[in-house]
Amino acid sequence: MVKTVSPIDGKIFVERKLATSEDLNKALAASVKAQKNWRSLPLDKRQEYVSKMVDAFIKKKQKIAEELTWQMGRPLRYTPFEVDRFEERARMMIRLAPEGLADVQVEPRDGFTRFIRRVPLGVALVLAPWNYPYLTAVNAVVPALLAGNSVVLKHSAQTPLCSERIVQAAEEASLPEGVIQFLHMSHGLVAEAIKDDRVNHVAFTGSVEGGRDVQHSMADRFITMGLELGGKDPAYVRKDADLTFAIDNVVDGAYFNSGQSCCGIERVYVDEAVYDAFVEGAVELVKKYVLGNPLEKDVTLGPVVSISSARDIQAQIDQAVTAGAKALIDPKHFPAASPGTTYLAPQLLVNVDHKMDVMYEETFGPVVGIMKVKNDEEAIELMNDSPYGLTASIWTSDEEAALRIGGRIETGTVFMNRCDYLDPELAWVGVKNSGRGCTLSRVGYEYLTRPKSFHYRTKIPK
C-alpha cells in the first residue's frame, strides 16, 4: 500500500494499492498498442486532444490545490499557482510543437529529396517527485504526448493523487485509451518497468541517488533518459545591484516552498561593499515569514515534507554552527516551530565556508548561507565549487558583466536579476550531478524523439 502521511498533521491523508507486475504488464501492453495509433494522428489533432486535457485539468484548480497542500505542505495561498504554471508550460509546449517537431531540411540537391524527420520514441515512463509534482510532470508528459509517444506516469508516494488527476483530465478530454496511464509503483516495480523492452524512454526528476538507481536499472538497455536531479544553486549579489530588489527576490528564491525546490537559492555570495546591508535586509525579511498550518490564509511558510527531512536539514545547521557559522534567526521568533516535527523555523547563516555541508551539499529546506566576496573572480570560483550545476543568478545593473560572468558559470541556466523560475521557451538542463538531457523549449522535443533520415533519389541516371 502507498500511505501518504500529510506533513500538516502527521496523519495518513491518502492510501492506494501498489501496482503488481501483472498490472505493469497490462499497462505496457496497452501503452504500446495505443501509441501505434496515436503517433499516426496528425500533429494538430494531438494538439487538440492535449489542449482539451489541459482545459479539463485547470477546471479543478481549487480542488487540486487543496489536495496538493495536504500532500506536501505548501501553503494553500500558493498551491493554486502550480496549476497556473502547469497551464502556462503546457500551452507553450503545444504552441512550440510544430516548430520543435518540424522536419529538418538540408541543402537541396538536384535529383534527390533529403530531410530529417523527428519520430516518436514509443513508450515514455515519467517518474515525477513530490516538491513540484505537476510542474515537473508537465515538462515531460505534454511534449511526450505531442511528439507521438504514449506515457506511463508514476508520482512520488508523497503525492500519488497528482498522477490520478492528470490522467483523469486526459480521460475527460477523451484521449484514446492507453495513451496516458498512471501506476502507483514500488521502487522494485519501477526498476522492473525500466528494464522492460516496451519502455523506450525514462524521464526522472528527483534526487541524485534516485537518478543513479534509474541509470543502473537501464545499464543493459540502449534507450534514452532524462534526469533532472539535485541542485545547490548560488546567487551572486554585485555591489552595483539594486539592493532592495535583490534582497526581496533572493530571500523569496531561498525560502519559497520551504526551500524545497531543485532550483531554489541555497547559497549566496555578496560583494563586501554591500554585504552588511544585504544581510541586515535579508534577516528582517526572513523574520516576516509566518510559519504554521498551510491551510490558514495568513501562513507564508509551511512545514517541510517529513520529519526525517526536518531532521536532516537541522543536522546541516547544527554542523555549520559547530564549525563556526553564526545563525541569525532565533527559532523562538516562530512559535509554530517544534523539534521533532515537520515545522522547522527558517534559518540564515553567516561565517560559513565550503567545508560545511550547508554550502556544498543539497539542503532542500528553509536555510541559506551567505558569504562575503571581494570581486567577480572570487564569486565565480565559489559558485563553480559545487558538484551541482542547475541554475545560478547574478544580481547586477551591468548586463555586460552578467554575460561575462554567466559564460563562466557551470550551470544549465544563468539568471540576471531573477531566480527560481522555468521559462518554457528556454531549455531546462542540468550539468554535473544536476542531471542530463533537456526539457521545455523547442529543443526539448529533440529528447523525446529520434532523428530519422530520408534520402530518396528522385531521378534515375541514364
Secondary structure, DSSP 4 states (H G I P E B T S, - for coil): -EEEE-TTTSSEEEEEPPPPHHHHHHHHHHHHHHHHHHTTS-HHHHHHHHHHHHHHHHTTHHHHHHHHHHHH---TTTTHHHHHHHHHHHHHHHHHHHHHTSPEE----TTEEEEEEEEE-SEEEEEE-SSSHHHHHHHHHHHHHHTT-EEEEEE-TTSHHHHHHHHHHHHHTTPPTTSEEE----HHHHHHHHHSTT--EEEEES-HHHHHHHHHHTTT---EEEEE----EEEEE-TTS-HHHHHHHHHHHHHGGGG--TTSEEEEEEETTTHHHHHHHHHHHHTT--BS-TTSTT--B---S-HHHHHHHHHHHHHHHHTT-EE-S-GGG-TT--TTSS----EEEES--TTSGGGTS---SSEEEEEEESSHHHHHHHHHSSSEESEEEEE-S-HHHHHHHHTTS-SSEEEES--S---TTS-B--EETTEES-BSTGGGGGGSEEEEEEEEE-S---
